[in-house]
């Protein structure tokens, strides 16, 4: 079993999903302040638009810096007819920060996707960045680049314009020896658990491959399969996902989307419950949800002060100890306090 991966220092709090077949919407989303923009090739795209969505996404990601936020792509279901081609098309493109894999059932799905990524081709079998005509009269336009973006651009080098650089893991080619242009590194993979079987295999999925950087729930499909009618029925799968991620050394998973984009108070309450369960951040389907999600998952001033006191006490005296107010402090408590302070610092930088 691969060694568990450490969670990245700057864990995203907001993951904004955008239909991959709407370049104008994508251009706006890249500048709206999300930590990660997820181009969706799956549920948000009609069947007759799938090919166009892939072409538009590949064109965008042929740019090493497609925008001020990292760009992930959710491909179609791994057991369907589209995912292999999508992964091979996108995996080696310089603007791709990660692939989100839907409906993962077990560790074999992750290893299969990683294998496809190591036999990457250019867009639709051709060279990266090829132009094309959309089937309707909507021009493809990239977001306007500011001087900051232009200054941050480097030839295939590390990004300097936003947090969350692409994580790459070298992987061997598949055993069939298929000819490829080159042996690319595997992009960061994120597994979406959307079935009872996926929940049962959560830890095995989380440790299936070194390129696996995170897991999350797809709660709409999961709730439908389980036949649950309210959130109480999802309590155990949610806890299972959190425990599996942390046991594997991954970042805490983000919450699944809150479907009512107008109910911001309900979103805030749901985020508070998710944070109490161990989730960190959330997927969104509208920019208006982003500030609510971020505020809910950042620590309060009281939490920051309590964490700072713990860290100060640990620095002054090593080993387990009891604070003046009776709180017991050991290494695990100190580690948690440092995570709180890191999140607080992130919030100050955003302001």
N, C-alpha and C positions, 0 to 999 in steps of 0.2 A: 504494500500500500504506500502511495507517495506520502512524503512528510507533509503535515499540515502547513498551510501557508499563513504567514502573519498578515493581519489586517493592515491595509495601508494607513499611513499617518493621517491623511486628510480624507475621511470618508464622506462621500456625497450625502447630502440631506434631501435634495430634490432631483427627481428623475422625471423629466417631462416627455410624455409620449406624443408623437406627431405622425400623421399618416405619411408614408414615404412617397406617395404619388401626388403630393401637393407641394411643389418646390417653393411657391410663394409663402405658404404657411411655415415651411421649414426655415426659410430665411428669417422670418420674424421670430420664430422660436429660438433660434441660435443667439439672439440678442436680448432675450427677455429675462435673463438672470438665473435660469436653472443651472444647477451644478452639472447635470448631464442631460443631453437631449437624446432621446431614443427614437430613431426613425423606425416606424412600424411597417413591416411588410406583411404582417399576418392579419389579425382581425380587422384592422382599420382600412384595409384595401380590398375592394371588390375583386372577384376572380378575374374579370376581364381587364383589370388594371395592374395585375401582379407583375407582368413583364415590364411595363413602363415604370412601375415603382422601383424595380431592381435597377433598371438603367439609370433613372434619375439619381438614385442613391449612389450608384457606382461613380457617376460623373462628379457628384459633390465630393465624395471621399477620395477622388484622385488628387485633390488638393491636400497637401500635408497639414494645412491649418484651415479647415472648412469654416471655422467660426470661433467665437470667444469661449465656447463651451465644448468639452469633449463630446464626441458623437458615438453612440452605440447604435446597433441595429438589432431589432428583433426579427429573426427569420421566421419562416413558416415551420409547421410541425415537423420534427425530425423523421417521423415515420411516413411522411407524405411525399409527393413527387417533386417538391420545389426546393426543399431545404439544402440538399447536397449541392445543387447548382448555385444557389444563393451564397452559401458559405465559400465555395471555391472561387466565386466571382469577387467576393468582398474581402476575403481574409488578408490578402497581401497589400491592400490599398493603404497608402500612407496616412490618410485622414481617419482611419477607423480606430477607435479607442477600445471597442469591445463588442462582443456578440452576445445577445440574449437569446437563450435557447428555450423555446416554449415546450410545455407538456413533456418534460423529462420524466421518464419512468424509472430509470435505474442507471448505474454507473456506466454500463455499456453505451448508452446514448451519448454521454460526455466523451468517451474515448472515440466513438465513431465520428462525432463532430470535429474533434481535434485532428483526426486523421484526414478528414476532408479539407481542413484548413491548411494542411501541409502540402496539399496538391493544388494550390490556388492557381487560377487562371486569370487572364484579364477579363474585363467586363464582357459577359456573354461570349467568352472564348477568344476575345480580341484584346488588343492593347488597352491598358488602363487609360481612362480619360477620353475615349472616343465619343464624338458628338452624335446626336440622333435627333429624330423628329418625334415629338409627342403626338399621340393619336388625336388630341384635341388642340385647339389653338391657344395654348397657354405656354409662353416662353419660359425656358429654364433660366433663372437668374440666381447667381450666388449673392449672399448678403454683402452690402457695401463694406469695404475693409478700411478700418481706420489706420492712422499712422502707427498706433500701438500694435495692431495686428501685423502690419507690414514689417515693423521692426522686429517682431518676434519670430518671423518666418526663417527657418533654416532648411537646408537641403537634407531631408530625411533625418534631421537631428532631433533632439528632445524639444518638446514644446515649452515655450517660455511665456505663453500668454494666458494660461489657465492651469488650475490644479488638476490632478488626476491624469498624469501621463500614461500613455498606453503601456500595459505590461505585456512583455513578450516572453515566451518560453520556448526554447528549442525543442523540437519533437522529431522523432524518426519518421521517415516516409512509410506509408502502408506497405504491408508485406507483398502486395501484388506487383510492386515494382513499376507502377504506372509512370510513364515519362512525364516530366514536369519542366517548366521553365527554370525553376530554381527551388531550393528547399527553404521556404519561408519559415519564420518563427510563428508559433501559435499565438493568435491574439488572446486577450483576456476573455474568458468565457464566464457567463452568468447563467445559472440554471433556474428555470421557473418550474415550481412544483405545483401541478394543477390537478392531480388525481390522488386517489387513495393509495395507489401503488407508489407514486412518487413520494408521498409522505412516509410510507413505511420504509423506503430506501433513502431517507434524507441524509443520513450520515455517510452512507456509502457513496452517494452522489457528491457530497461536499468534499470527499477525499479521493475522487475518481481520477483526477489528473492534475499535474502541477499548474496548468493554465486556468483551472477553475478558481475564480476570484470571488464568487459570491453565489448565494442562493436566495430565492424569494418565493413568495406564494402567488399563484394566480387564483384568487379567491372566488371569482364568478364561476369558473368551470368546476372548481373543487366543491363549492357549495351545491351546485347542481348535481354532481355525481353522488355526493353524500346524502342529498335530500334534506339538508338542514334549512330551517326557515328563519333563523335569526343568528345573531353573532355568537350566542352561547354555544352553538354547535361547532363553531370554528375555534374555540378556545384551545382545545388540545392540539390540532394541527398547527396553530400559530406558535404555541410553546415548543412543539417538536421542531419547527423550523429554526427558532432562535437557539435552542439547545444544540442542534446539529451543526449550525454555523459556528457557534463559539467553540464547540468540541473539536472542530476541524481547524481552528485557528483563523477562521474567516471573520470579516467584519460582521456586526449584527445586521440581520437582513432589514431592508426597507419594507414598510407596509405596502400592501396592495392598494390599488387605486380606490378613491372614494368617488362613487359614480355621480353624485349630485353636485354639479359644479356651482350651483347657486346657494347651496346650504353650507356656508362657511362656518357657522357656529357648530353645526353638526360635525363638520370636518375637524374643527379644533378639538372637540370632545373625543372624537374617535382617535385622533393623533395622541392625545393625552393618555388614553387607555393603551394604545399600542406602545408608547414609550415606557409605560409602567410594566409592560410585559417583556421588555427587552429589545424591541425594535428600534431602529435608528434611521430616521428619514422616511420618505414615502414617494411612491410613484404618483404622478399627477397627469391629468388629461386636459388641463386648462391653466394658462398662466396665472389667473386670479387665485389659484390654489397654492401657489408657491410660497408667498409670504406667510400664510397660515401654517403651512407644514414646517417651515423653518423656525418660526417662533415657537411652535409647540415642542420641537425637538432640541432647542437650545436650553441650557440650564438657566434657572432663575438666579437673581442676585444672591438669594439665601443659599442656594446650592453651591454657587461659586465660592462664597465665603467659607462655608463648611469644608469644601474640598481644599481650599487654600490652607486652612488651619491644619488639616490632616497632613498635607505635604510639608508644611513648616515643622510640625512635630516630628515627622519621620526624618527630616534632615537634621534635626537637633539631636535626636536619640534614635539609634538603630534598634531594630527588633520590634517585637510586639509591645504595645503599651496601651494604657488607658488615659484618655484625655480628661481634663478637669470636669467636663460635663457628664462623664461616665461612658462615653463611647469607646469601644474597644477598637484598636487599630492594629492591623497586621499587613503583610505584604499585599494581599489581595485587595484590601480596603484602600491602600495607598495607590495601587494601580488604577482602581476605579476613580479615585480622586483626580489623578493625573488626566484621565480621559475627560472628566468634567471640565478641567481647566483648558484642555486642548480645544474642546468644543466652544467654550466661552471665548477663547482667543480667536477662533474662526468667526464667531459672530461679530466681534469688534472689527476684524479686518473687512467684513462685508459692509459694515456701516461706514 
